[in-house]
Amino acid sequence: MLKNTSNLKRIICILIFSFLFSSCSSKLTYIKAEEIINKYYTALSEKDINYQIEQAPVRTIKTTYGSKNKARKHFEDKFPKDNNDTTIQYTDISNLLVSNLKKCFGRKIHIVTYSTHSAQFAPYFNEDAKQFVEKQYGKENYYFHKKTKILEITKSDKKVIIYDKDRKWKITSYDFKSIENGYGEKVANCIINQ
């Protein structure tokens, strides 16, 4: 009887430990989704190469670049660190909606929609630029400060957050080609056609 009780205690401890360990590691909360999106836009503004490499899908690093060092070289060429006054600064996101968990070929997936608010120094904002911005974002979604020459834009966006093979949540564009390049055609079809 004592032997059965100790075995039962071990089994219960193992089950509790495995439940706690596995359930905490790969859940995407609303706050975590917001954090991932904000890091994404901050990295774009700051041209953060380390973040770009961390966010690249494992498959892309292996098939496209071969190694992280080659990927780093690619991103250094793509995002040169120059002091550009017209860098877009993303201030925050709003209206965040996170979809329920979906699974596509063993991958955990959330589709997120949100609005971004950005500001950019625009010293040459003329009538042509105004027409372009109105056509691109709509009259109600931008404001130009004439005295400071700052253009503020609010736009809606949609991304996919995927739990990748390296056990990290990664963000990618919600379009077939981006998803296919990083995760394969089957996963892309599964996400887009759901």
JOVENSUL-V351758 format. One record per backbone hydrogen bond with DSSP energy under -0.5 kcal/mol. CO is the residue of the C=O (numbers start at 1). NH is the residue of the N-H. E is the energy in kcal/mol with one decimal. If there is no record, write none. Layout:
# JOVENSUL-V351758
co->[CO	CO]
nh->[NH	NH]
e->[E	E]
This chain:
# JOVENSUL-V351758
co->[1	2	3	4	5	6	7	8	9	10	11	12	13	14	15	16	17	18	19	20	21	22	27	29	30	31	32	33	34	35	36	37	38	39	40	41	42	43	43	47	48	49	50	51	52	57	58	59	60	60	61	61	67	68	69	70	71	72	73	74	75	80	82	83	84	85	88	89	89	92	94	97	97	102	104	107	108	109	110	110	111	112	113	114	115	116	117	117	118	119	120	122	124	126	127	128	129	130	131	132	133	133	134	138	139	141	143	143	144	145	145	149	150	150	151	152	153	155	157	158	159	160	160	161	162	162	164	168	170	172	173	175	176	177	178	179	180	184	185	186	187	188	189	191]
nh->[5	6	7	8	9	10	11	12	13	14	15	16	17	18	19	20	21	22	23	24	25	26	29	33	34	35	36	37	38	39	40	41	42	43	44	45	46	47	48	49	52	53	54	55	56	61	62	63	64	65	65	66	71	72	73	74	75	76	77	78	79	82	84	85	87	121	90	91	119	117	115	99	113	109	107	104	163	102	112	161	99	159	97	157	94	155	91	92	153	89	151	125	126	130	131	132	133	134	135	136	137	138	138	141	142	154	145	152	146	149	150	122	145	152	120	143	118	116	114	174	112	162	172	110	164	170	167	164	162	160	175	179	180	181	182	183	184	188	189	190	191	192	193	194]
e->[-1.9	-2.0	-2.0	-2.4	-2.4	-2.1	-2.5	-2.5	-2.7	-2.7	-2.6	-2.7	-2.7	-2.8	-2.4	-2.7	-2.8	-2.4	-2.3	-1.3	-0.9	-0.8	-0.7	-2.5	-2.3	-2.3	-2.5	-2.3	-2.5	-2.5	-2.0	-2.1	-2.4	-2.7	-1.7	-2.2	-2.6	-0.9	-2.0	-0.9	-1.6	-2.3	-2.3	-2.3	-0.9	-2.2	-2.1	-3.0	-2.2	-1.2	-0.5	-1.9	-1.8	-2.5	-1.9	-2.0	-2.5	-2.4	-1.9	-2.2	-2.8	-1.6	-1.5	-0.6	-1.2	-0.5	-0.6	-0.6	-2.6	-2.1	-2.8	-0.5	-2.1	-2.7	-1.5	-2.0	-2.4	-2.4	-0.5	-3.1	-2.4	-2.5	-2.7	-3.0	-2.3	-1.9	-2.5	-1.0	-2.3	-3.0	-3.1	-1.1	-1.2	-2.3	-2.3	-2.2	-2.7	-2.5	-2.3	-2.6	-3.0	-0.7	-1.4	-1.3	-0.9	-3.0	-0.5	-3.2	-0.8	-1.8	-0.9	-3.5	-2.9	-0.6	-1.9	-2.3	-2.7	-3.0	-2.1	-1.2	-2.5	-0.6	-2.4	-2.3	-0.9	-2.9	-1.8	-2.6	-3.0	-2.8	-1.6	-2.1	-2.9	-2.6	-1.5	-3.0	-2.0	-2.1	-2.8	-2.2	-2.5	-2.6	-2.2	-1.0]
